[in-house]
């Protein structure tokens, strides 16, 4: 994505069966448990959450999936727009249904939404991003994220991420630590 401007408007928004389709991700990285970066240092999994301009609690980046992009492209775009991070989508976590009071419209009068969520291994944290004036970002452990998560459906997505990550670690035996800087 070359331009760093947030998309606005809903003229290209996808709907299916009265449900607004959204896409998002759980950005994650690993950090060393102490200042030493040697083989004995334990790696700690962290996820990135952002604040909401409309209320308390933290969120994962997500937003409308538009007609001119794939669901994966939408997830990557939202990560850049809302959280200012780029990375690699490593796995599909599932679809999560929820109601949105702010997204009730003629296509979804009940405000029904279905979010396709992905795990995104962060490779780059941008110094500036489209929504930085209204959003701050915070790295948290899984347990911290669960306590601070604003929406139950996002806690469910976090639980699914945790299961996905544990399975991935059992299958590979180690973290994907490529380019952790």
Buried (B, 14 or more C-beta within 10 A) or exposed (E): EEEEEBBEEBEEBBBEEEBBBBBBBBBBBBBEEEEEEEEEEEBBBBBBBBBBEEEEEBBBBBBBBBEEBEBBBBBBBBBBBBBBBBBBBBBBBBBBEBEBEEBBEEBBEEBBBBBBBBBBBBBEBBEEBBBBEEBEBBBBEBEBBBEBBBBEBBBBBBEBBBEBBEEBEEEEEEBBEEEBE
